[in-house]
Amino acid sequence: MNFIRAAVLLVGSAAAVAAADGIVLKDAGGKVRVEIGGELFTEYHYQDVARPYLYPLIGPGGVGMTRNWPMQQTTNETTDHVHHKGLWYAHGNVNGVDCWSEQKAFGKTLHEKFLALGEGVIRERCKWVDHDGKPLCSDERTIRFQAHSAVRVVDFEITLIASEGPVTFGDTKEGSMAIRLPATMSVKGKGAQGHIVTSAGQRDVAAWGTAAGWVDYSGPVEGKVLGVAIFDAPQNPRHPTTWHVRDYGLFAANPFGLHDFDKTKPKGAGDLKLAAGERATFGYRFVFHVGDEKAGQVAELYREFVAGQGAK
């Protein structure tokens, strides 16, 4: 699919502004520091973790746009779901193994090696293992960072590989391409003032389990209204994806949980089965923007994103 090669197309929109200074990646051993113009954008934690993740993610105006717990102990934050760390990719049923949570007998995603590191891009190979360390499958992921004065962008492409024999990514709501947002951006809960909007017109709690090309989650953070949009690449299997987007701040694209999202569908309807050696590639774009989905021109940016996919 080569999704990650597509440029950020902001021409013709209000977000068409001069790019910020170059993006620099620094491997500090166990985490890669990503800087924009000499300032921290995010860090990619890849060693001694249940699975790699990006944290923190600093949005427009220098505001953190991920929940801090459990990486940091802060006030006025929820402490549910210890496995919701920053921005990550995981799944709750891989050949029957829970590779999503960090509860008893859970699977892990282990960093194997970097395939490339620099020029705003991380390319990495990872191995998925069960709780005993037995390999389940592997992945190759490419994460690209881009920044403009109005938006910051993370492109995340992942190729799931049946490297250890046949593998099934089972039908469960627990997955997959995810970010955990600050409590104030949530729709419900103490201090929550956020909103969820999908490209299909669903809002807030009604968005959960529905299919859409993009979803936006916005709300106040440190006195500023900011938003995060996730774009589902049109080449993805099962596009438009279904969304495991919760009113408490979990925001995830999950194309596998079809029965979990809709009980009228048969059990296992969302299973993705890969034969030995087979691959499946998924690409997503995260757009960190100012304001709600209208102020951030999310629909326009998504149309330009889709056009860019066809123009490669």
C-alpha positions in Angstrom: 0.0 0.0 0.0 2.9 2.4 0.7 0.5 4.6 2.6 3.2 6.2 4.6 4.8 7.7 1.4 1.9 10.0 0.8 2.7 13.6 1.6 0.6 15.7 4.0 -1.8 17.5 1.6 -2.7 20.8 3.2 -2.7 22.9 0.0 -5.9 24.7 -0.5 -7.1 24.6 3.1 -6.8 27.0 6.0 -4.1 24.7 7.4 -1.8 25.4 4.4 0.9 27.1 6.3 4.7 27.1 6.3 6.1 23.9 7.8 7.9 24.2 11.2 11.7 23.5 11.5 12.9 20.0 10.7 12.0 17.0 12.8 14.9 15.3 14.6 14.9 11.8 16.0 17.3 10.8 18.8 17.6 7.3 20.0 18.2 7.5 23.8 18.3 3.8 24.4 14.9 2.4 25.1 13.1 5.4 23.6 13.3 7.6 20.6 12.9 11.3 21.3 11.2 13.2 18.5 11.8 16.9 18.4 10.3 19.7 16.3 12.4 22.8 16.0 14.4 21.6 19.0 11.4 21.1 21.2 9.8 17.8 22.3 6.9 16.5 20.2 6.8 12.9 21.5 8.9 9.9 22.6 8.6 6.4 21.3 9.1 3.9 24.1 10.2 0.6 22.8 12.1 -1.4 25.5 11.0 -2.9 28.8 7.3 -2.2 27.9 4.4 -4.5 27.2 4.2 -3.0 23.7 5.8 0.1 22.1 3.9 3.4 22.5 4.3 7.1 21.9 4.1 9.4 24.9 3.7 12.3 25.5 2.2 13.8 22.3 2.5 17.6 22.3 -0.2 19.2 20.2 -0.5 22.7 18.7 0.4 25.4 21.2 2.6 23.1 23.3 -0.3 21.3 25.0 -0.1 17.6 25.9 -2.8 15.6 24.2 -2.5 12.2 25.9 -3.5 11.1 29.4 -0.4 11.2 31.6 -1.3 8.2 33.8 0.2 5.6 34.3 3.5 7.1 32.9 3.2 10.0 35.4 1.2 10.5 38.5 -0.8 13.7 38.2 -3.8 15.2 39.8 -7.3 15.1 38.4 -6.7 12.2 36.1 -8.4 8.8 35.8 -6.5 5.7 36.7 -8.5 3.1 34.8 -7.1 0.7 32.1 -3.3 0.7 32.9 -2.7 -0.6 29.3 -4.0 2.7 27.8 -0.5 4.3 27.3 -0.2 7.2 24.9 -0.6 6.1 21.3 -0.2 2.5 20.5 -1.2 -0.5 18.3 -2.4 -3.8 19.9 -5.2 -6.4 19.7 -7.1 -8.4 22.3 -7.3 -11.8 20.5 -4.3 -13.0 18.6 -4.6 -16.8 18.2 -6.6 -16.6 21.4 -4.0 -14.6 23.3 -4.8 -11.2 24.8 -2.3 -8.8 23.4 -4.2 -5.7 24.4 -4.5 -5.6 28.1 -1.8 -6.0 30.8 -3.8 -8.4 32.9 -2.9 -11.9 33.9 -1.3 -14.0 31.1 -1.2 -11.3 28.5 0.8 -11.2 25.3 3.4 -8.7 24.5 4.8 -6.9 21.4 8.6 -6.9 21.5 10.9 -4.6 19.6 13.3 -6.6 17.4 15.2 -3.9 15.5 14.9 -0.6 13.7 14.9 -0.9 10.0 15.3 2.9 9.6 15.5 5.8 12.0 15.8 9.4 10.8 14.3 12.1 8.6 11.2 12.1 10.7 10.6 8.4 10.2 10.8 5.3 12.5 10.7 1.9 10.7 10.7 -1.0 13.1 10.2 -4.8 13.2 8.4 -6.2 16.2 7.6 -9.7 17.4 4.3 -10.6 19.1 4.6 -13.3 21.8 2.3 -15.0 24.3 2.7 -14.8 28.1 5.4 -17.6 28.0 7.3 -15.8 25.2 6.2 -18.1 22.4 6.1 -16.2 19.1 2.6 -15.6 17.6 3.4 -13.3 14.7 5.4 -10.2 13.8 4.8 -6.8 12.3 6.7 -4.1 10.4 5.7 -0.6 11.2 6.5 2.8 9.8 5.7 5.9 11.9 6.2 9.3 10.2 6.0 12.7 12.0 5.1 16.0 10.3 4.4 19.4 11.7 2.9 22.6 10.5 1.9 25.7 12.6 -1.8 24.7 12.5 -1.5 20.9 12.8 0.8 18.1 13.8 0.6 14.8 12.1 1.5 11.2 12.9 1.2 8.6 10.1 1.2 5.0 11.4 1.4 2.1 8.9 1.6 -1.4 10.2 1.9 -4.7 8.3 0.8 -7.7 10.3 2.8 -10.8 9.3 2.0 -14.5 9.8 5.6 -15.2 10.4 5.1 -18.1 12.8 2.4 -20.0 10.9 -1.3 -19.2 10.5 -2.6 -16.4 12.7 -6.1 -15.1 13.5 -6.8 -11.6 14.7 -10.0 -12.5 16.4 -13.3 -10.7 16.7 -13.1 -8.5 19.8 -13.7 -4.8 20.6 -10.4 -4.8 22.4 -8.2 -3.1 19.8 -6.4 -1.8 17.8 -4.9 1.6 16.6 -5.4 3.6 19.7 -4.8 6.8 21.7 -5.9 7.7 25.2 -6.9 11.3 25.6 -6.9 13.6 28.6 -9.9 13.4 30.9 -11.1 16.9 30.1 -11.5 15.9 26.4 -13.8 13.0 27.4 -17.5 13.1 26.8 -18.5 11.9 30.2 -16.9 11.9 33.6 -15.7 14.5 36.1 -14.7 17.7 34.3 -15.4 16.2 30.9 -16.4 18.7 28.1 -15.4 16.9 24.9 -17.3 15.6 21.9 -16.9 12.9 19.3 -18.0 13.3 15.7 -17.7 10.8 12.9 -17.7 11.3 9.1 -21.0 9.3 9.0 -22.7 11.8 11.3 -22.7 9.9 14.6 -21.9 11.9 17.7 -20.6 11.2 21.2 -21.7 7.8 22.7 -23.6 6.9 19.5 -20.2 6.8 17.6 -19.1 3.6 19.4 -19.0 0.5 17.2 -20.0 2.4 14.0 -18.2 2.6 10.7 -16.7 5.8 9.3 -13.8 7.0 7.3 -12.7 9.4 10.0 -13.5 10.3 13.6 -12.7 13.4 15.5 -12.5 13.8 19.3 -12.2 17.3 20.6 -12.4 19.2 23.9 -10.6 21.5 26.3 -7.0 20.9 27.4 -5.3 23.4 29.7 -7.8 26.1 28.7 -7.5 25.5 25.0 -10.0 23.6 22.8 -8.0 21.0 20.8 -8.9 18.0 18.8 -7.5 14.7 17.5 -8.8 13.2 14.2 -7.9 9.6 13.1 -8.2 8.9 9.3 -8.7 5.4 8.1 -6.7 4.9 4.8 -9.1 3.9 1.9 -6.8 1.0 1.0 -7.2 -0.6 4.4 -9.0 -4.0 4.7 -12.6 -3.4 5.7 -12.5 0.3 5.0 -14.3 2.2 6.4 -13.3 0.8 9.8 -15.4 0.4 12.9 -14.5 2.4 15.9 -13.8 1.5 19.5 -14.2 5.1 20.6 -15.4 5.6 24.2 -16.9 8.5 26.1 -14.2 8.3 28.7 -11.3 9.1 26.3 -10.3 5.9 24.7 -10.1 6.5 20.9 -9.4 3.5 18.7 -9.9 2.3 15.1 -10.8 -1.4 15.2 -11.7 -3.3 12.0 -11.9 -6.7 13.8 -14.6 -6.4 16.4 -17.6 -6.8 14.1 -19.7 -9.1 16.3 -18.6 -7.3 19.5 -19.9 -4.1 18.0 -23.1 -5.6 16.5 -24.5 -8.7 18.1 -26.7 -9.3 15.1 -23.6 -10.4 13.2 -22.4 -14.0 13.8 -19.6 -14.7 16.3 -16.3 -14.4 14.6 -17.5 -12.2 11.8 -14.6 -9.9 12.4 -11.9 -12.6 12.4 -9.0 -11.8 10.2 -7.2 -15.0 9.3 -3.7 -14.9 7.7 -2.2 -18.1 6.2 1.5 -18.8 7.0 3.6 -16.1 5.5 0.7 -13.9 4.5 0.6 -10.1 5.3 -2.1 -7.5 5.9 -1.3 -3.8 6.0 -3.3 -1.0 7.7 -2.5 2.7 7.6 -3.8 5.5 9.8 -3.3 9.2 10.1 -3.5 11.1 13.4 -4.1 14.9 13.0 -3.7 17.0 16.1 -5.5 20.3 15.5 -6.9 23.5 17.1 -10.6 23.6 17.8 -13.4 21.2 17.1 -13.7 19.2 13.8 -15.1 22.2 12.0 -12.5 24.7 13.1 -9.8 22.0 12.4 -11.3 21.5 8.9 -11.1 17.7 9.4 -13.5 16.8 6.6 -11.5 18.9 4.1 -8.2 17.4 5.3 -9.6 13.9 5.0 -10.7 14.5 1.4 -7.1 15.7 0.6 -5.7 12.7 2.4 -7.8 10.3 0.3 -6.9 12.2 -2.9 -3.2 11.8 -1.9 -3.6 8.1 -1.6 -4.9 7.9 -5.1 -2.2 10.2 -6.5 0.8 8.1 -5.4 
